[in-house]
Amino acid sequence: MKVALVNPPRFDGASVVREERCEVPERYSVLEPYSLLQLGSLLRAQGHDVQLLDANGRDVGSHAVGKWLDGHSYDAMVFRFTPTTFDHDQHVAVQSKAAHPDARTIGICWTLRTLPREVLADNGARSMDIYLRQEYENTGPMLMDALEDGRALNLVPGIAFRENSHVEVTPEAKPIADYDNIPLPAFDLLPSLDPYFISSRAAQPFTIMYTSKGCPYACTFCTVARTRWKDRSADSVLAELSYLRNEYHIRTVSFFDETFTMSKKRVRALCEGMKREGLDIRWYCNTRVHLVDPDLLHLMREAGCRGISFGVESGNQKLLDVMSKQATVEQAEHAIQWTKEARIKTYCAFILGLPGETWDTAMDTIHFAERTLPNGAQFNVAVPYPGTELYESLQQKGLLPVVDWRRMYQDSAYVGTEGLTREKLNKLRKMAYTKLYFNRRWWMQNFGFAVEDRDEFTVAFRYALRILNNYFVHGMHNSH
């Protein structure tokens, strides 16, 4: 079966990240469509013929996408879409139907997976035949085999599709049993890795990579809360890193796991392997504040780690408890301190506007950032994404307006709290950035990191330009 994979164009000139938990416009990063590369390798292993267009990465528009679809023969077209770029991304399905009316159009989006009927009933999705809503690693190959063999789609878990004027939703799909069984992503489907970077164009070539997925913790706002953690072995990750180093001369990797250090034993094995192999790759990761310690952080630095993103969320313990963060303010302070002492940069994500938020609790968060001075920060406003405990709670209380997923971006308040209006939340977000960006100690600290080597200086210089552009030109819209 011939399958076309398409990552849609950029949105209003801004790059879009279309990767599971991170499905948002992001002006200052251009990431490989890693999930589509994984799917491509899985489909190839099943004997399917796969081709790919990354319109976002190549920065080509709708006209170029139409020409590409016209010029390629395929039986099914798979594309990714996000809530906020919904209509824009769905236009790829419209173009596919114009080019190849009989080819099935299949969309992938994790964030809206609990609203399959609403998604397919939306007028913007009229050209999408099938919604692949979860576990693409398992569901994708099963779906393509079913389409090729003419088998009933209701036997394929994790999808929704139209059947005789109504939408049929199949049972939940199971995660892939062994994450090591996924072949190396089909990087050869990309013309090159030149377009890709995170935050700034420095230390390229660059790629993202999953070494694990899922998170068993219960944060009320998170779209991956209470999902099974599935990991790749250190040997599997090392094999992919070695391939990328040998074939693409990769210099920078961002491990896109929700919680990279879930297993410290695995991370230690991976770090020792990176040192042993002499890979000389700088890398970044995401994790939780209570899952690091000084010894582990120093080993990570020796193995090439240059930055860690922590989900701190709030500087107020009561709010952390309400959101089921299962971490403390003190643990966050220690994690930031230990990480900087290991000469690893810290990036912290904060959320303003969760239930119970007041002006005083929000100021606790802002003061926490001023006190701990992470090297970088995201101040987001709470978004009640479908399927989260936050969404369900607000729905039950009648506090959630009609769900408009096109407005679900964390740079502007979607709902207020009992103590704060949407306007006040937006004001607090801007204030948080102002307090950090106009802090002299923060700039001096980051200058200290920047002078360590040429790459660090380039990253820091371009990050500074990004900050100024975000703050003064874009007003922190579609930006972090």
Backbone torsions as a table, in degrees:
resi	resn	phi	psi	omega
1	MET	NA	137.8	179.0
2	LYS	-92.7	125.3	-175.6
3	VAL	-124.0	129.6	174.4
4	ALA	-104.6	128.2	176.1
5	LEU	-106.9	129.9	-176.3
6	VAL	-132.3	125.4	167.9
7	ASN	-97.5	113.7	-172.5
8	PRO	-59.0	168.3	-178.7
9	PRO	-65.9	172.3	175.8
10	ARG	-66.4	160.7	-173.8
11	PHE	-110.4	115.5	-177.9
12	ASP	52.0	37.9	178.6
13	GLY	83.5	-7.4	-178.9
14	ALA	-99.7	139.1	175.0
15	SER	-62.9	153.6	-179.8
16	VAL	-124.7	131.9	173.2
17	VAL	-92.1	122.3	-179.1
18	ARG	-123.0	71.7	-176.5
19	GLU	-137.1	95.4	172.3
20	GLU	43.3	-111.1	-173.9
21	ARG	-64.6	-17.8	-176.7
22	CYS	-116.1	87.6	-178.7
23	GLU	-121.8	78.6	-172.9
24	VAL	-147.7	155.1	167.5
25	PRO	-65.5	141.0	179.4
26	GLU	-146.7	100.7	-170.6
27	ARG	-60.9	-31.5	-169.1
28	TYR	-109.3	20.5	173.9
29	SER	-141.1	139.3	172.8
30	VAL	-124.0	109.4	-174.3
31	LEU	-106.4	146.3	172.2
32	GLU	-58.9	147.1	174.4
33	PRO	-78.0	69.6	-168.3
34	TYR	-57.7	-40.5	-179.6
35	SER	-63.6	-36.5	177.1
36	LEU	-70.4	-33.2	176.0
37	LEU	-67.5	-39.2	174.7
38	GLN	-63.3	-46.5	179.5
39	LEU	-61.2	-39.9	178.7
40	GLY	-59.9	-42.8	-179.9
41	SER	-68.2	-37.2	178.2
42	LEU	-65.9	-41.5	179.7
43	LEU	-68.4	-38.7	175.2
44	ARG	-59.6	-41.1	-179.7
45	ALA	-63.0	-25.1	177.3
46	GLN	-88.0	0.9	177.5
47	GLY	94.4	8.3	-180.0
48	HIS	-84.6	152.6	177.8
49	ASP	-93.8	120.1	-171.1
50	VAL	-120.4	138.0	172.2
51	GLN	-134.8	155.6	-173.1
52	LEU	-141.8	141.5	171.1
53	LEU	-124.8	119.0	173.8
54	ASP	-101.4	85.8	-178.5
55	ALA	-66.0	-34.5	178.3
56	ASN	-64.6	-48.5	-179.0
57	GLY	-65.7	-41.9	-178.3
58	ARG	-81.9	-5.5	179.1
59	ASP	55.4	51.1	173.9
60	VAL	-111.9	150.0	-174.2
61	GLY	-92.9	-170.2	-175.2
62	SER	-61.3	-37.7	-179.2
63	HIS	-62.3	-43.2	179.6
64	ALA	-65.7	-36.7	177.3
65	VAL	-62.8	-44.3	178.7
66	GLY	-59.6	-42.6	178.8
67	LYS	-64.9	-40.4	179.9
68	TRP	-63.8	-44.6	178.9
69	LEU	-63.7	-40.5	178.0
70	ASP	-61.7	-35.4	-173.3
71	GLY	-89.3	-0.3	-179.6
72	HIS	-121.4	143.8	177.4
73	SER	-96.5	131.7	179.0
74	TYR	-158.5	158.7	179.2
75	ASP	-101.2	-22.3	178.6
76	ALA	-147.3	143.6	178.1
77	MET	-122.7	123.7	-179.3
78	VAL	-110.3	131.6	179.0
79	PHE	-138.9	159.5	176.2
80	ARG	-104.2	148.3	175.6
81	PHE	-140.3	159.5	179.4
82	THR	-123.7	163.0	179.6
83	PRO	-60.4	-47.8	-173.5
84	THR	-77.0	-19.5	178.2
85	THR	-111.6	28.4	-170.2
86	PHE	-54.2	-59.3	-176.0
87	ASP	-64.5	-40.3	179.3
88	HIS	-59.7	-47.4	-177.9
89	ASP	-70.9	-37.1	-178.7
90	GLN	-66.3	-17.5	178.7
91	HIS	-62.5	-25.0	176.2
92	VAL	-61.2	-38.6	177.8
93	ALA	-66.5	-38.4	176.9
94	VAL	-61.1	-44.7	179.6
95	GLN	-65.1	-37.7	179.4
96	SER	-64.7	-41.9	178.8
97	LYS	-63.9	-33.5	177.2
98	ALA	-69.5	-37.4	-177.4
99	ALA	-81.1	-41.6	-176.1
100	HIS	-140.8	83.3	-173.4
101	PRO	-56.4	-29.9	-176.3
102	ASP	-87.6	-11.3	-179.3
103	ALA	-75.2	134.5	179.2
104	ARG	-72.0	140.1	176.9
105	THR	-108.8	127.8	-171.7
106	ILE	-129.8	119.7	-179.3
107	GLY	-105.6	144.5	178.9
108	ILE	-119.4	128.0	174.1
109	CYS	-155.6	122.9	-179.4
110	TRP	-78.3	-42.0	-170.6
111	THR	-60.1	-35.1	-175.3
112	LEU	-99.2	17.1	-171.7
113	ARG	-61.6	-23.8	-179.3
114	THR	-87.5	0.5	179.5
115	LEU	-121.9	48.9	-174.1
116	PRO	-63.3	-38.5	-179.5
117	ARG	-68.6	-41.3	179.1
118	GLU	-64.3	-39.4	-179.6
119	VAL	-62.5	-50.1	-176.8
120	LEU	-74.0	-21.3	176.9
121	ALA	-81.9	-14.1	-178.3
122	ASP	-68.4	137.6	-178.4
123	ASN	-60.3	-29.8	-179.7
124	GLY	-68.5	-19.1	-176.9
125	ALA	-103.9	19.3	-174.2
126	ARG	-63.4	-22.1	-179.4
127	SER	-96.3	-0.3	177.5
128	MET	-92.0	119.1	-176.9
129	ASP	-79.4	-40.6	-172.4
130	ILE	-134.9	134.6	175.7
131	TYR	-104.7	110.8	175.4
132	LEU	-88.9	101.2	-164.6
133	ARG	-96.8	-13.3	-178.6
134	GLN	-163.3	155.6	173.3
135	GLU	51.2	56.9	-177.6
136	TYR	-60.2	-26.0	-179.2
137	GLU	-63.1	-35.7	177.2
138	ASN	-92.2	-46.9	-172.1
139	THR	-70.5	-38.3	-177.2
140	GLY	-56.5	-56.4	179.0
141	PRO	-60.9	-38.6	178.8
142	MET	-63.3	-40.6	-179.3
143	LEU	-65.8	-44.4	-179.0
144	MET	-65.5	-39.1	177.1
145	ASP	-63.6	-40.2	179.3
146	ALA	-64.6	-42.9	178.6
147	LEU	-63.8	-41.4	-178.4
148	GLU	-66.7	-38.4	-176.7
149	ASP	-88.2	-6.5	-179.1
150	GLY	74.5	23.5	-179.8
151	ARG	-81.7	159.6	-178.1
152	ALA	-63.6	132.7	-178.3
153	LEU	-71.8	-20.9	-178.6
154	ASN	-70.3	-4.0	175.5
155	LEU	-92.1	-4.8	179.8
156	VAL	-96.4	116.6	-178.6
157	PRO	-74.6	157.5	171.8
158	GLY	78.9	19.5	179.6
159	ILE	-129.7	170.2	169.2
160	ALA	-139.0	146.5	-177.9
161	PHE	-156.0	162.1	179.0
162	ARG	-86.5	136.5	-179.9
163	GLU	-143.1	110.5	178.4
164	ASN	51.3	54.2	174.1
165	SER	71.0	7.2	173.0
166	HIS	-129.7	163.9	-178.5
167	VAL	-96.5	127.3	176.2
168	GLU	-105.6	131.1	-179.7
169	VAL	-114.5	124.1	-178.6
170	THR	-87.4	165.0	-179.0
171	PRO	-59.7	164.4	179.9
172	GLU	-58.9	143.2	177.4
173	ALA	-89.3	148.8	176.5
174	LYS	-87.9	145.9	174.9
175	PRO	-63.0	157.1	176.9
176	ILE	-58.3	137.1	-172.5
177	ALA	-68.8	-41.0	-177.4
178	ASP	-131.8	107.3	-175.3
179	TYR	-65.9	-20.7	176.4
180	ASP	-69.7	-15.6	-176.6
181	ASN	-78.1	-9.9	178.1
182	ILE	-73.9	126.4	177.3
183	PRO	-63.1	166.8	174.0
184	LEU	-54.1	136.4	178.1
185	PRO	-53.8	150.3	-175.6
186	ALA	-81.2	66.5	-179.7
187	PHE	-60.1	-25.3	-179.0
188	ASP	-66.5	-12.9	176.0
189	LEU	-74.0	-12.8	176.9
190	LEU	-95.2	137.3	178.2
191	PRO	-58.3	-36.7	177.2
192	SER	-168.1	172.7	175.7
193	LEU	-98.1	6.9	-176.0
194	ASP	-56.4	-37.5	-174.7
195	PRO	-73.2	-11.9	-163.4
196	TYR	-98.2	138.5	177.9
197	PHE	-163.7	165.4	175.7
198	ILE	-126.3	124.7	179.4
199	SER	73.0	-46.5	179.2
200	SER	-158.1	155.4	179.9
201	ARG	-79.3	92.5	179.2
202	ALA	-154.2	151.2	177.7
203	ALA	51.2	45.9	174.6
204	GLN	-89.5	161.1	3.0
205	PRO	-68.7	155.7	-173.8
206	PHE	-135.5	151.1	168.6
207	THR	-151.4	160.7	166.3
208	ILE	-93.4	166.7	178.9
209	MET	-158.9	140.4	171.7
210	TYR	-95.9	124.7	169.8
211	THR	-106.7	-11.1	174.4
212	SER	-162.0	166.0	175.4
213	LYS	-143.8	155.7	177.0
214	GLY	92.0	162.0	179.0
215	CYS	-154.8	120.6	-177.8
216	PRO	-79.1	-7.1	-179.5
217	TYR	-71.9	165.3	-164.4
218	ALA	-115.4	30.2	-178.9
219	CYS	-53.4	129.7	-170.8
220	THR	-68.7	-21.1	-174.6
221	PHE	-96.9	-7.7	-165.6
222	CYS	-94.3	137.2	-178.4
223	THR	-78.3	-11.3	177.8
224	VAL	-113.2	12.6	179.7
225	ALA	-60.6	142.3	176.8
226	ARG	60.7	30.9	173.8
227	THR	-101.7	151.3	-175.9
228	ARG	-67.3	130.8	176.4
229	TRP	-80.4	122.6	178.3
230	LYS	-123.3	129.6	-172.6
231	ASP	-124.0	156.7	170.5
232	ARG	-95.5	149.5	177.7
233	SER	-69.7	160.3	176.6
234	ALA	-58.5	-38.4	-179.8
235	ASP	-63.5	-40.0	178.7
236	SER	-63.8	-44.0	179.6
237	VAL	-65.9	-42.9	179.3
238	LEU	-61.5	-37.2	179.1
239	ALA	-63.3	-41.1	179.0
240	GLU	-69.9	-41.1	178.1
241	LEU	-62.4	-42.0	179.4
242	SER	-64.3	-40.9	177.4
243	TYR	-60.6	-46.1	-178.8
244	LEU	-66.1	-37.1	179.0
245	ARG	-67.9	-41.6	-176.9
246	ASN	-76.0	-40.3	-173.7
247	GLU	-90.1	-31.4	-173.3
248	TYR	-123.8	1.7	-179.3
249	HIS	53.1	41.8	-176.6
250	ILE	-59.3	140.5	179.8
251	ARG	-117.2	-27.0	-176.6
252	THR	-136.6	137.1	178.1
253	VAL	-132.4	136.6	171.1
254	SER	-110.4	111.1	176.6
255	PHE	-73.0	117.7	-168.6
256	PHE	-92.3	13.8	178.4
257	ASP	-60.5	149.6	173.4
258	GLU	-66.4	-41.5	-175.6
259	THR	-139.3	85.3	-172.1
260	PHE	-61.9	-37.4	-174.9
261	THR	-97.4	27.6	178.0
262	MET	-54.4	-42.6	175.1
263	SER	-112.3	105.5	179.6
264	LYS	-64.8	-33.5	179.1
265	LYS	-60.3	-43.7	179.2
266	ARG	-65.2	-42.0	-179.7
267	VAL	-64.8	-40.6	177.8
268	ARG	-62.2	-42.4	178.9
269	ALA	-63.4	-39.8	179.2
270	LEU	-66.6	-45.1	-179.8
271	CYS	-63.1	-43.4	177.9
272	GLU	-62.2	-38.4	178.1
273	GLY	-66.4	-39.9	178.4
274	MET	-64.6	-39.5	177.1
275	LYS	-66.7	-44.7	-177.5
276	ARG	-62.5	-40.8	-178.2
277	GLU	-79.9	-10.5	-179.4
278	GLY	59.7	43.5	-173.8
279	LEU	-69.4	-28.9	178.0
280	ASP	53.8	51.2	178.1
281	ILE	-115.6	131.2	174.1
282	ARG	-87.1	140.2	-175.2
283	TRP	-145.2	161.4	-176.8
284	TYR	-132.1	157.2	-179.5
285	CYS	-153.8	170.8	176.2
286	ASN	-118.8	143.3	174.6
287	THR	-162.6	-175.2	-179.1
288	ARG	-100.8	153.8	-172.0
289	VAL	-68.2	-24.6	-177.0
290	HIS	-94.0	6.7	-177.8
291	LEU	-112.5	27.4	174.0
292	VAL	-133.4	157.8	173.9
293	ASP	-147.4	163.9	-175.2
294	PRO	-56.4	-42.8	-178.4
295	ASP	-63.8	-44.8	179.4
296	LEU	-62.6	-42.4	-177.7
297	LEU	-64.4	-40.1	178.3
298	HIS	-65.9	-37.4	176.2
299	LEU	-66.1	-40.7	178.5
300	MET	-61.9	-42.1	177.4
301	ARG	-60.8	-44.7	179.7
302	GLU	-61.6	-29.2	-178.5
303	ALA	-88.2	0.5	175.2
304	GLY	114.7	-1.6	180.0
305	CYS	-66.7	130.4	-179.2
306	ARG	-122.5	-6.6	178.3
307	GLY	-163.8	141.9	177.1
308	ILE	-129.8	133.3	175.8
309	SER	-101.4	123.0	179.3
310	PHE	-108.7	137.0	171.8
311	GLY	-86.8	87.5	-179.2
312	VAL	-79.2	-43.8	175.6
313	GLU	75.0	-52.4	-176.2
314	SER	-151.3	153.2	174.0
315	GLY	-98.6	13.1	-178.9
316	ASN	-118.3	121.1	-174.2
317	GLN	-64.2	-37.0	-179.7
318	LYS	-60.2	-42.6	179.0
319	LEU	-67.4	-38.8	177.5
320	LEU	-59.7	-39.2	179.0
321	ASP	-68.9	-39.9	-180.0
322	VAL	-62.9	-37.7	-178.6
323	MET	-85.7	6.1	179.6
324	SER	57.5	42.8	-177.9
325	LYS	-71.1	-26.5	-179.7
326	GLN	57.3	40.4	176.1
327	ALA	-153.5	164.7	-176.3
328	THR	-119.8	161.4	175.5
329	VAL	-60.2	-40.5	179.6
330	GLU	-62.5	-41.7	177.9
331	GLN	-62.0	-38.7	178.7
332	ALA	-64.6	-43.1	178.5
333	GLU	-60.8	-44.1	179.5
334	HIS	-64.3	-43.5	-178.3
335	ALA	-60.1	-44.1	180.0
336	ILE	-65.3	-45.3	-180.0
337	GLN	-61.7	-49.8	-178.6
338	TRP	-61.3	-39.4	-177.6
339	THR	-67.1	-43.3	178.0
340	LYS	-67.4	-35.2	176.8
341	GLU	-64.5	-28.4	176.4
342	ALA	-82.0	2.8	-178.6
343	ARG	64.2	38.9	172.5
344	ILE	-114.3	133.0	-179.8
345	LYS	-72.0	146.8	-179.8
346	THR	-112.3	134.4	173.8
347	TYR	-122.9	127.7	-175.7
348	CYS	-120.9	136.0	176.5
349	ALA	-103.1	130.8	178.7
350	PHE	-123.0	150.6	178.4
351	ILE	-123.6	127.3	175.8
352	LEU	-108.6	134.2	173.2
353	GLY	104.3	14.2	172.9
354	LEU	-72.2	159.0	-178.0
355	PRO	-51.0	133.7	-178.1
356	GLY	94.5	-7.5	-179.5
357	GLU	-67.3	133.6	173.7
358	THR	-126.0	175.8	177.0
359	TRP	-59.4	-41.1	-177.9
360	ASP	-66.9	-42.1	-179.9
361	THR	-68.6	-35.7	176.6
362	ALA	-64.7	-38.9	177.5
363	MET	-67.4	-30.1	173.8
364	ASP	-58.8	-40.6	179.1
365	THR	-66.7	-44.6	-180.0
366	ILE	-64.0	-43.0	178.5
367	HIS	-65.4	-34.4	176.5
368	PHE	-60.5	-45.5	179.2
369	ALA	-63.9	-39.5	178.0
370	GLU	-65.8	-35.0	-176.5
371	ARG	-76.3	-41.8	-174.4
372	THR	-92.2	-22.3	177.4
373	LEU	48.4	65.5	171.4
374	PRO	-61.4	152.4	-178.3
375	ASN	-64.1	-28.1	176.8
376	GLY	-149.5	158.3	-177.6
377	ALA	-149.8	149.5	168.6
378	GLN	-116.6	124.9	173.0
379	PHE	-109.3	102.0	-178.4
380	ASN	-101.6	157.9	170.2
381	VAL	-101.0	146.3	-174.0
382	ALA	-62.0	133.9	175.9
383	VAL	-121.8	125.0	-180.0
384	PRO	-81.2	78.8	-178.8
385	TYR	-66.1	140.2	178.1
386	PRO	-54.5	140.9	178.6
387	GLY	91.0	-13.6	178.9
388	THR	-85.6	160.1	176.6
389	GLU	-63.6	-34.3	176.8
390	LEU	-60.1	-45.4	179.3
391	TYR	-61.0	-48.8	-177.5
392	GLU	-62.5	-41.0	-178.7
393	SER	-63.9	-46.4	179.8
394	LEU	-66.4	-36.0	176.8
395	GLN	-62.1	-47.1	-178.0
396	GLN	-63.2	-33.0	-179.9
397	LYS	-85.6	-2.4	-179.3
398	GLY	70.5	23.1	-176.4
399	LEU	-97.4	-3.7	-176.5
400	LEU	-101.8	122.9	176.5
401	PRO	-67.1	178.4	177.3
402	VAL	-52.3	130.4	-174.6
403	VAL	-67.7	118.9	176.2
404	ASP	-123.4	91.5	-174.6
405	TRP	-65.2	-17.5	178.6
406	ARG	-66.6	-19.2	-179.8
407	ARG	-98.8	4.5	-173.5
408	MET	-85.8	77.9	173.9
409	TYR	-132.8	145.9	-167.2
410	GLN	-85.0	17.7	178.1
411	ASP	-100.8	-1.5	179.8
412	SER	-149.6	133.0	-173.5
413	ALA	-61.3	132.0	177.6
414	TYR	-90.2	-39.3	174.7
415	VAL	-138.2	158.6	175.4
416	GLY	-96.0	-170.9	173.6
417	THR	-118.8	177.8	178.4
418	GLU	-61.5	-28.9	-176.8
419	GLY	-103.7	-8.5	-175.1
420	LEU	-139.5	131.1	174.5
421	THR	-77.1	167.4	176.2
422	ARG	-59.2	-39.9	-178.7
423	GLU	-63.8	-40.1	179.2
424	LYS	-68.6	-35.8	177.3
425	LEU	-63.9	-42.8	178.0
426	ASN	-64.3	-37.1	177.4
427	LYS	-64.9	-41.2	178.9
428	LEU	-64.9	-38.7	178.3
429	ARG	-61.2	-46.2	179.0
430	LYS	-64.7	-38.8	178.5
431	MET	-62.5	-39.9	-179.3
432	ALA	-60.1	-46.1	178.0
433	TYR	-64.8	-39.0	-179.9
434	THR	-62.4	-45.9	-179.4
435	LYS	-60.6	-37.8	-178.5
436	LEU	-78.5	-49.0	-173.6
437	TYR	-69.9	-21.7	178.8
438	PHE	-104.8	23.0	178.5
439	ASN	-95.8	115.9	-176.4
440	ARG	-61.9	-39.2	180.0
441	ARG	-62.9	-34.6	179.5
442	TRP	-64.4	-43.9	179.0
443	TRP	-66.2	-40.7	179.9
444	MET	-65.7	-40.6	177.2
445	GLN	-60.5	-47.2	-178.3
446	ASN	-67.7	-30.5	175.2
447	PHE	-64.1	-36.7	178.1
448	GLY	-61.6	-38.8	175.4
449	PHE	-69.9	-36.0	-173.0
450	ALA	-66.5	-30.7	-174.4
451	VAL	-84.8	3.5	-176.6
452	GLU	-68.7	-38.7	175.7
453	ASP	-159.3	171.4	-174.0
454	ARG	-61.1	-43.3	-179.8
455	ASP	-62.5	-42.7	179.6
456	GLU	-62.3	-38.8	179.4
457	PHE	-64.7	-42.7	179.3
458	THR	-63.6	-44.8	178.3
459	VAL	-59.9	-47.2	-176.7
460	ALA	-65.1	-41.0	-178.9
461	PHE	-63.3	-45.6	-178.5
462	ARG	-72.4	-30.9	175.4
463	TYR	-65.5	-38.8	178.0
464	ALA	-63.6	-42.4	177.4
465	LEU	-62.9	-39.2	178.2
466	ARG	-61.4	-44.6	-179.8
467	ILE	-59.1	-48.3	-178.8
468	LEU	-62.8	-40.6	179.3
469	ASN	-66.1	-44.7	178.6
470	ASN	-58.9	-47.8	-171.6
471	TYR	-74.8	-48.4	-172.4
472	PHE	-90.2	-29.7	-177.8
473	VAL	-94.2	-48.6	-173.2
474	HIS	-100.5	-4.9	178.5
475	GLY	60.0	29.6	180.0
476	MET	64.9	22.9	175.5
477	HIS	-83.9	135.4	-176.3
478	ASN	51.6	36.0	-174.9
479	SER	-145.8	160.5	172.9
480	HIS	-126.1	NA	NA
